[in-house]
Amino acid sequence: MLDFLQTADASESKLILGSWLLSAYDVDRSVRREALQNWANFVSAKIVSLDDQTAKTQLNLEKYGLLDELCDFSSYALFGTNDLFLEIFPPAAVAPPPRGASQHRDLGKQQTLLAGAHIEPTRRSLSDEEAEADRQARLRIGALGAVKWLLGQLAFNVCHCVLTERL
């Protein structure tokens, strides 16, 4: 797990860990269960020092300064769902049209017909809008769960610091 930090740059690690954290709070119960179990096994955000064996198997977000990155990612997921989705799943590049005789045919009549036609929303476009709304809701719900987890970790770390200063 720690090898990934050495090979990934900051934006990649933010995207990978952020997506993992969002999936830990996904609306799909089976996705949430698996992701949360793996997250709890491999990620730690506690300030407390971990024993040697745990430190080798767990990624300490506080130690690597990734808590702030995850806070940024979670707020981005909450307020910029479309942008985040396009960052995770960029659209496929459009292939250039083939060169040849097909480019030279007369499209004037077809363009005239299309320009005069009134295009009404089809069943497909309405289902695409619904799928987009579902996708946005799924990202936002995951982001709210991530914010809840992050606040819990930050509260633990603050309390730990206060208690250790008093002792």
C-alpha positions as CSV (number, residue, x, y, z in Angstrom):
1,M,0.0,0.0,0.0
2,L,2.8,2.4,0.9
3,D,4.5,1.7,-2.5
4,F,1.6,3.5,-4.2
5,L,2.6,6.8,-2.5
6,Q,6.1,6.5,-4.0
7,T,4.8,5.9,-7.6
8,A,1.7,8.1,-7.7
9,D,1.9,11.9,-7.8
10,A,-0.3,14.1,-5.5
11,S,-3.2,14.4,-7.9
12,E,-3.3,10.7,-8.6
13,S,-3.2,9.7,-4.9
14,K,-5.9,12.3,-4.2
15,L,-8.1,10.9,-6.9
16,I,-7.5,7.2,-5.9
17,L,-7.9,7.7,-2.2
18,G,-10.8,10.1,-2.6
19,S,-12.7,7.6,-4.9
20,W,-12.0,4.9,-2.4
21,L,-13.4,6.9,0.5
22,L,-16.5,7.9,-1.5
23,S,-17.1,4.2,-2.3
24,A,-16.9,3.4,1.4
25,Y,-20.1,5.5,1.8
26,D,-21.8,4.5,-1.5
27,V,-25.6,4.0,-1.7
28,D,-25.1,0.4,-2.9
29,R,-24.9,-1.7,0.2
30,S,-22.5,-4.3,-1.2
31,V,-20.1,-1.6,-2.6
32,R,-20.2,0.2,0.7
33,R,-19.5,-2.9,2.8
34,E,-16.5,-4.0,0.8
35,A,-15.0,-0.6,0.4
36,L,-15.5,0.4,4.0
37,Q,-14.0,-2.9,5.3
38,N,-10.9,-2.4,3.1
39,W,-10.6,1.3,4.0
40,A,-10.7,0.4,7.7
41,N,-8.1,-2.3,7.2
42,F,-5.6,-0.3,5.2
43,V,-6.1,3.4,6.1
44,S,-5.5,5.2,9.3
45,A,-5.8,8.9,10.1
46,K,-4.9,8.8,13.7
47,I,-2.0,10.9,15.1
48,V,-1.2,8.2,17.6
49,S,1.9,6.2,16.7
50,L,1.1,2.8,15.3
51,D,3.1,-0.3,16.2
52,D,5.6,-1.5,13.6
53,Q,3.4,-4.2,12.1
54,T,0.4,-1.9,11.7
55,A,2.6,0.9,10.3
56,K,3.8,-1.4,7.6
57,T,0.2,-2.4,6.5
58,Q,-1.7,0.8,7.0
59,L,-1.4,4.1,5.2
60,N,-1.4,6.9,7.8
61,L,-3.1,9.8,6.1
62,E,-1.9,12.2,8.8
63,K,1.7,11.2,8.4
64,Y,1.7,11.8,4.7
65,G,-0.4,14.9,4.8
66,L,-3.3,13.4,2.9
67,L,-6.1,14.4,5.2
68,D,-6.2,17.9,3.7
69,E,-6.2,16.4,0.2
70,L,-9.2,14.2,1.1
71,C,-11.0,17.1,2.6
72,D,-10.5,19.0,-0.7
73,F,-11.6,16.0,-2.7
74,S,-14.8,15.5,-0.6
75,S,-15.8,19.1,-0.9
76,Y,-15.2,18.9,-4.7
77,A,-17.3,15.7,-4.9
78,L,-20.1,17.4,-2.9
79,F,-20.2,20.7,-4.9
80,G,-18.7,19.8,-8.3
81,T,-20.2,16.4,-9.1
82,N,-20.2,16.8,-12.9
83,D,-16.6,18.0,-13.0
84,L,-15.5,15.2,-10.7
85,F,-17.2,12.6,-12.8
86,L,-15.5,13.9,-15.9
87,E,-12.2,13.9,-14.1
88,I,-12.6,10.3,-13.1
89,F,-14.2,9.2,-16.4
90,P,-12.9,11.5,-19.1
91,P,-15.0,11.4,-22.4
92,A,-13.5,9.3,-25.2
93,A,-11.7,11.2,-27.8
94,V,-13.6,11.7,-31.0
95,A,-12.1,10.0,-34.0
96,P,-11.5,12.2,-37.1
97,P,-13.8,11.5,-40.0
98,P,-12.3,9.1,-42.6
99,R,-10.7,10.6,-45.6
100,G,-12.3,9.6,-48.9
101,A,-15.2,10.0,-51.2
102,S,-17.8,10.0,-48.4
103,Q,-16.7,13.6,-47.4
104,H,-17.6,15.0,-50.9
105,R,-21.2,13.9,-51.1
106,D,-23.9,16.6,-51.0
107,L,-25.3,17.0,-47.5
108,G,-27.3,20.1,-48.4
109,K,-30.7,18.5,-48.6
110,Q,-30.2,16.5,-45.3
111,Q,-29.1,19.6,-43.5
112,T,-32.1,21.5,-44.7
113,L,-34.4,18.8,-43.4
114,L,-32.7,18.7,-40.0
115,A,-32.7,22.4,-39.6
116,G,-36.5,22.6,-40.1
117,A,-37.3,19.7,-37.8
118,H,-38.3,20.3,-34.3
119,I,-36.5,17.7,-32.1
120,E,-38.5,16.7,-29.0
121,P,-36.9,15.0,-26.0
122,T,-36.9,11.3,-26.6
123,R,-37.3,8.6,-24.0
124,R,-33.5,8.0,-24.3
125,S,-32.6,11.6,-23.5
126,L,-34.9,11.6,-20.5
127,S,-33.4,8.4,-19.1
128,D,-29.9,10.0,-19.7
129,E,-31.0,13.0,-17.6
130,E,-32.3,10.6,-14.9
131,A,-29.1,8.6,-14.9
132,E,-27.1,11.9,-14.6
133,A,-29.2,12.9,-11.6
134,D,-28.7,9.4,-10.0
135,R,-24.9,9.7,-10.6
136,Q,-24.8,13.1,-9.0
137,A,-26.8,11.9,-6.0
138,R,-24.6,8.9,-5.6
139,L,-21.4,11.1,-5.6
140,R,-23.0,13.6,-3.2
141,I,-24.1,10.8,-0.7
142,G,-20.6,9.3,-0.8
143,A,-19.1,12.8,-0.3
144,L,-21.4,13.4,2.8
145,G,-20.2,10.1,4.2
146,A,-16.6,11.0,3.5
147,V,-17.1,14.4,5.2
148,K,-18.6,12.6,8.2
149,W,-15.6,10.2,8.4
150,L,-13.1,13.1,8.0
151,L,-14.7,15.1,10.7
152,G,-14.6,12.2,13.1
153,Q,-10.9,11.7,12.4
154,L,-10.1,15.3,12.8
155,A,-12.1,15.5,16.1
156,F,-10.2,12.4,17.4
157,N,-6.8,14.0,16.4
158,V,-7.7,17.3,18.1
159,C,-8.9,15.6,21.3
160,H,-5.7,13.4,21.3
161,C,-3.5,16.5,21.0
162,V,-5.4,18.3,23.8
163,L,-5.2,15.3,26.1
164,T,-1.5,14.7,25.5
165,E,-0.7,18.3,26.2
166,R,-2.5,18.1,29.5
167,L,-0.6,15.0,30.6
